[in-house]
C-alpha cells in the first residue's frame, strides 16, 4: 500500500488542530468562534466545575471573546489598507493594460 493512499485519515485531525489553534488575525481560537466554547480534549485535565458553573463561564466569556475578535479583524483590515496605499501603483486609469 502506497503511503499516499491514506491521506483521508489525516483530514479530521488536521482540521481539529486548525480549529483549536489561536489565529494571528482574529487573536482567538476558531473553535470558540464557531461553537462558543473552548474544545475539551481527552488529554486535558478535568476541571472540578459544575455544569452550571461551566455554563455561566461560557455566558460571561464568549461575548467578550467575539468582541475582541471583531476588533482584531478591524485592526488587521486597517493595516491592509495602509499597506496597500504604500504600494506602487503600476497601472493608471485609462491606460491600456494588455497590448
N, C-alpha and C positions, 0 to 999 in steps of 0.2 A: 504494500500500500504506500503510495506516494505521500510525503509529508504535507503536500498542498491539498490533499483530498479532505482533510478535516477542518478546513478554515471556518466552517459554520459553527464549530464548537467554541470559537473564541469571540463570537459576536456578543453574546449575553454578558460574559464577564467584562469585556471591553466597555460596553455601554454602562454597566454598573460603575466601573471605575471612573468613567467620564462624568456620570451624574453625581458622584459623591466627592468630586474634586472641586475645590474653590477656584472659581474662574476669575481671570485678571480683569476683564471688562466690567462685570457686574459686582465683583467683590464678594459674592456669595456662592454657596453651593447650589448647583442647578436642581438637585433633588428637593431642596427646601422650597424653591420657587414653584416647582411642579406639584408637590404633594403637601406643602405647608408644614412639613416637619423634617427633622433630620432622619437619615436612614439608620436603622438599627441592624447592625451586623452581628453574626454569631460570635465573632471574636471580641466584640465589645463586652465590657463588664456590665452586669445587670445593676441597675440603679434601684435603691430602696425607696421608690416613689409609688404612691397610689395612682390609680388610673385618673382620679380627679385631679391630683397634683400635676400629672403629665398634661392633661387637657388644659388646665389653667395656664401652664407654662407656654403651651402652643398658642393659646388665645392671646397671650400678652406679647410674645416674641415675634410672631410671624408678620404682623403689620409693620413693625419696625424694620425687619429684615427686608421686606419688599420695598419699603420706602428708601432704604439705603441702596438697594439695587437700582432703583429708578434714578437716584442721584448719581450713582457711579456711571450709569449708561449716559445720562445727560452730560456729565463732565467729559466722558470719552468722545461723545459726538462733537462737543465744542472743540476739543483738541484736534479732532479730524478736520474740522472746518478751518482752524487756524493753520494747520499743516498744509491743507490744500491751497490756501491763499498764498502761501510762501513758495509753492511750486511754480516753476517757469511754465507759462502757457505757450505751447508750440503752435497752436492754431488760433487764428483770429476769425471773427465773424465776417462772413462774406468772401473769405479766401477759399480757393479750391484745395481740397484735401487729397483727392486722387487725381492723377494725371492721365 
